[in-house]
Amino acid sequence: MGRLTGKVAIVTGAAMGIGEATAKLFAAEGAAVIIGDINEKDGQRVVDDILKASGNAAFVKLNVSEENDWKNAIAETLQHYGKLNVLVNNAGISLGHDVEDTSLEEWNYIMSINATGVFLGMKSSIEAMRQNGELCSIINRSSVDGQVGEAGLFAYCASKGAVTIMTKSAALAMGAKGYKIRVNSVHPGYVHTPLTEKEAADFGLTTSEYFKKVGGLHPIGFIGEPSDIAFIDLYLASDESKWVTGAEFTVDGGWTAQ
């Protein structure tokens, strides 16, 4: 306990799934956490859960594709807690279409959340992080699909590939400028979340059918849980990873080892 004592974190897409698990774990480890999401009802539920567990959290409505929302989220974070140490760019969406079936509108929407949202999060947070003079961490949620391709997730793969390389570029820039800001990406395999439940529907499968199908793709034999990713986020948010930047952390039950 206490691995994040004294740190302030923003977690996007924190109203459910991996983001919720990460936010609750951060709070349990001593961080003050801003829950950033467009889902006010579930976002406030996460805040209430954290407060009931004697943690420290506040909700900020945040559409990650909107620059003004980011400016407001940073301002509210500084108003609430006076600084920012950690950003987890977790918010993301998926679409079960291949290249031929993807419309331009769908492409632009996926990219606006998964890629532009990560860009805006990094850009908006860096100035606040620079000001505190402390070791800071940006954690970008990529995917195994940002490392290898899947035929039926064309725009999603493209967006997560962008996150992978943006992360490395940003990490190099922070180092070159002498900023105490580390930037890393986390690459989950299939995890049991509302996002994967939506993918099942996109492919015309029930959730159980889909999880049985994709579970077999992982050599370990089953899909992950949100906490499996949250614990990697915790390591990267903490000063235990102070010499880690520009790296890819793959948490995929062995998928990409094949």
C-alpha positions in Angstrom: 0.0 0.0 0.0 1.0 3.6 -0.5 3.0 3.2 -3.7 1.4 6.4 -5.1 1.1 8.4 -1.9 1.4 12.1 -2.7 0.7 11.7 -6.4 -2.2 13.1 -8.4 -3.5 11.2 -11.4 -6.0 11.6 -14.3 -7.5 8.4 -15.6 -9.6 8.7 -18.8 -12.4 6.3 -19.6 -12.5 5.6 -15.9 -16.2 5.0 -15.6 -15.9 1.3 -16.3 -13.6 -1.5 -17.4 -9.9 -1.2 -17.2 -10.1 2.6 -16.5 -12.3 1.9 -13.4 -9.9 -0.8 -12.2 -6.9 1.5 -12.6 -8.5 4.4 -10.9 -9.6 2.4 -7.9 -6.2 0.7 -7.6 -4.4 4.1 -7.8 -6.7 5.5 -5.1 -6.1 2.5 -2.9 -2.3 3.1 -3.3 -2.6 6.7 -2.1 -3.1 8.7 -5.2 -5.7 11.5 -5.6 -7.6 10.5 -8.8 -9.5 12.5 -11.3 -12.1 10.3 -13.0 -12.3 11.6 -16.6 -15.2 10.3 -18.7 -18.2 11.3 -20.8 -20.3 8.9 -18.7 -21.3 11.1 -15.7 -23.5 8.5 -13.9 -20.9 5.7 -13.8 -18.0 8.1 -13.4 -19.6 9.5 -10.2 -20.3 5.9 -9.1 -16.6 5.2 -9.3 -15.8 8.4 -7.3 -18.4 7.3 -4.7 -16.8 3.8 -4.4 -13.4 5.4 -3.9 -14.6 7.8 -1.3 -16.4 5.0 0.6 -13.1 3.1 0.6 -11.4 6.2 2.2 -9.7 7.2 -1.0 -9.5 10.6 -2.7 -11.3 11.2 -6.1 -13.3 13.7 -8.1 -15.2 13.4 -11.4 -14.5 15.6 -14.5 -16.6 15.3 -17.6 -14.1 14.7 -20.4 -14.6 14.0 -24.1 -11.0 13.1 -24.9 -11.4 14.2 -28.6 -12.2 17.8 -27.5 -9.3 20.1 -26.7 -11.4 22.4 -24.6 -12.5 19.5 -22.4 -8.9 18.7 -21.8 -8.1 22.3 -20.8 -11.0 22.2 -18.4 -9.9 18.8 -17.0 -6.3 20.0 -16.3 -7.6 23.3 -14.8 -10.0 21.3 -12.5 -7.2 18.9 -11.5 -4.9 21.8 -10.5 -7.8 23.5 -8.7 -8.7 20.4 -6.7 -5.2 19.1 -6.0 -2.6 21.7 -7.0 -0.6 19.5 -9.4 -0.6 16.6 -11.8 1.9 13.6 -11.7 0.2 10.8 -13.7 -1.9 10.7 -16.8 -3.5 7.4 -18.0 -4.8 7.8 -21.5 -7.1 4.9 -21.2 -10.3 6.0 -23.0 -10.9 4.1 -26.2 -13.5 2.6 -28.6 -13.5 -0.3 -31.0 -15.2 -1.3 -34.3 -15.5 -4.8 -35.7 -15.1 -3.9 -39.4 -12.4 -4.8 -41.9 -10.8 -2.3 -44.4 -13.6 -2.7 -47.0 -16.4 -2.3 -44.5 -15.1 0.7 -42.7 -16.6 4.0 -43.7 -14.7 7.3 -43.6 -17.1 8.5 -40.8 -16.3 5.4 -38.7 -12.5 5.8 -39.4 -12.6 9.4 -38.3 -14.5 8.7 -35.2 -12.3 5.8 -34.1 -9.2 7.9 -34.7 -10.6 11.0 -32.9 -11.0 9.0 -29.6 -8.1 6.5 -29.8 -5.4 8.5 -31.4 -6.3 12.2 -31.3 -7.5 11.8 -27.7 -4.1 10.4 -26.6 -2.3 13.2 -28.4 -4.5 15.9 -26.7 -4.1 14.2 -23.4 -0.3 14.2 -23.6 -0.1 17.8 -25.0 -2.5 19.2 -22.4 -0.8 17.4 -19.4 2.9 18.1 -20.1 2.8 21.8 -19.1 1.1 21.0 -15.8 3.6 18.1 -15.1 6.6 20.3 -15.9 5.5 22.9 -13.3 5.6 20.5 -10.3 9.2 19.6 -10.7 8.5 16.0 -9.7 8.9 12.7 -11.6 5.8 12.3 -13.7 4.4 9.5 -15.8 2.2 9.3 -18.9 0.7 5.9 -19.6 -0.9 5.4 -23.0 -3.3 2.6 -23.6 -2.4 0.8 -26.9 -3.2 -2.8 -27.6 -1.7 -6.0 -29.0 -3.5 -4.6 -32.1 -1.0 -1.7 -32.0 1.8 -4.4 -32.4 0.2 -6.9 -34.8 -2.8 -6.8 -37.1 -6.3 -8.2 -36.9 -8.3 -8.4 -40.1 -11.7 -7.4 -38.6 -10.5 -4.5 -36.5 -9.0 -2.2 -39.2 -9.5 1.3 -37.8 -8.9 0.1 -34.3 -5.5 -1.4 -35.3 -4.6 1.8 -37.1 -5.4 3.9 -34.1 -3.6 1.7 -31.6 -0.6 1.5 -33.9 -0.5 5.3 -33.8 -0.6 5.3 -30.0 2.4 2.9 -30.0 4.6 5.2 -32.1 3.3 8.5 -30.6 4.4 7.2 -27.2 8.0 6.6 -28.4 8.2 10.0 -30.0 6.8 11.8 -27.0 9.2 9.9 -24.7 12.2 10.9 -26.8 11.0 14.5 -26.8 10.6 14.6 -23.0 14.1 13.3 -22.6 15.6 15.6 -25.1 14.1 18.6 -23.3 15.2 17.4 -19.9 11.6 17.1 -18.6 11.0 14.6 -15.7 8.2 13.0 -17.6 8.2 9.4 -18.6 5.9 8.1 -21.4 5.1 4.4 -21.9 2.4 2.3 -23.6 0.5 -0.7 -22.3 -0.7 -3.3 -24.8 -3.5 -5.6 -23.5 -4.8 -8.7 -25.2 -8.5 -9.4 -24.9 -9.8 -8.3 -21.5 -13.3 -8.9 -20.2 -14.7 -5.3 -20.5 -17.8 -3.6 -22.0 -15.5 -2.8 -25.0 -15.0 -6.5 -25.8 -18.7 -7.1 -25.3 -19.5 -4.5 -28.0 -17.0 -6.2 -30.3 -18.9 -9.4 -29.8 -22.0 -7.7 -31.0 -20.2 -6.2 -34.0 -19.2 -9.7 -35.0 -22.7 -11.1 -34.5 -21.7 -13.2 -31.5 -22.9 -13.5 -27.9 -20.4 -12.4 -25.3 -19.8 -16.0 -24.2 -19.3 -17.1 -27.8 -16.9 -14.3 -28.4 -14.9 -14.8 -25.2 -14.6 -18.6 -26.0 -13.3 -17.8 -29.5 -10.8 -15.1 -28.5 -9.8 -16.9 -25.3 -8.3 -19.7 -27.5 -6.0 -17.1 -29.2 -4.1 -16.6 -25.9 -1.7 -19.5 -25.1 -2.5 -19.1 -21.4 -6.0 -20.3 -22.3 -8.2 -17.5 -21.1 -8.8 -13.7 -21.5 -7.7 -11.1 -19.0 -9.5 -9.1 -16.3 -9.2 -5.3 -15.9 -7.0 -5.8 -12.8 -4.4 -7.5 -14.9 -3.8 -4.3 -16.7 -4.3 -2.0 -13.7 -1.3 -3.5 -11.9 0.9 -2.7 -14.9 -0.5 0.9 -14.8 0.4 1.0 -11.1 4.0 0.1 -11.7 4.4 2.7 -14.5 2.7 5.4 -12.4 5.0 4.7 -9.4 8.6 5.8 -9.0 9.5 2.1 -9.1 9.6 2.6 -12.9 11.7 5.8 -12.8 14.2 4.5 -15.4 11.4 3.3 -17.8 10.4 5.4 -20.8 9.5 4.9 -24.4 8.7 1.2 -23.7 5.9 -1.2 -24.7 4.4 -3.3 -21.9 2.5 -6.2 -23.4 0.0 -7.9 -21.2 -1.7 -10.5 -23.4 -1.6 -14.0 -22.1 1.1 -14.9 -24.6 -0.7 -13.8 -27.7 2.2 -12.0 -29.4 4.7 -14.6 -28.4 3.4 -16.8 -31.2 
